[in-house]
Amino acid sequence: MTHNLEIQHKYFTDISQGIKSFEIRRKNRDYKVKDILILKSLETNETIKKEIKYICDLSIYDIDHILILGI
């Protein structure tokens, strides 16, 4: 499945440069390992494509509705 998401430009830059390898998101979609994220910079409308490699569900720490997606 492909998910089209908008992100702040500073995070987009860090992901595109390989500095940031995760995305923190609300648990409002059915994210799965191997899904594709199409990340779009809010400032420049540039896009980058990343595959979800790992999912950490923070509900195990009593933080509901938040996921950390390893990309």
RAFEN-V295655 format. One record per pair of residues at least 24 apart in sequence whose C-alpha atoms are under 10 Angstrom apart, sorted by the first residue. I is the first residue (numbers start at 0). GAP is how many residues later the second one is. If there is no record, write none. Layout:
I&GAP  I&GAP
This chain:
0&29  0&30  0&31  0&32  0&33  0&34  0&35  0&36  1&29  1&32  1&33  1&34  1&35  1&36  1&47  1&48  1&49  2&26  2&27  2&28  2&32  2&33  2&34  2&35  2&36  2&46  2&47  3&32  3&33  3&34  3&35  3&36  3&43  3&45  4&32  4&33  4&34  4&35  4&36  4&37  4&42  5&31  5&32  5&33  5&34  5&35  5&36  5&37  5&39  5&40  5&41  6&32  6&33  6&34  6&35  6&36  6&38  6&40  7&31  7&32  7&33  7&34  7&35  7&36  8&31  8&32  8&33  8&34  8&35  8&36  8&37  9&31  9&32  9&33  10&28  10&30  11&27  11&28  11&29  11&30  11&31  11&32  11&34  11&35  11&36  12&28  12&33  12&35  14&24  14&33  14&35  14&56  15&31  15&32  15&33  15&34  19&50  19&51  20&29  20&31  20&32  20&48  20&49  20&50  21&28  21&30  21&31  21&32  21&33  21&45  21&46  21&47  21&48  21&49  22&29  22&32  22&44  22&45  22&46  22&47  22&48  23&31  23&32  23&42  23&43  23&44  23&45  23&46  24&40  24&41  24&42  24&43  24&44  25&38  25&39  25&40  25&41  25&42  26&30  26&31  26&37  26&38  26&39  26&40  26&41  27&37  27&38  27&39  30&24  30&36  30&38  31&37  32&36  32&37  32&38  33&37  34&36  35&35  36&32  36&34
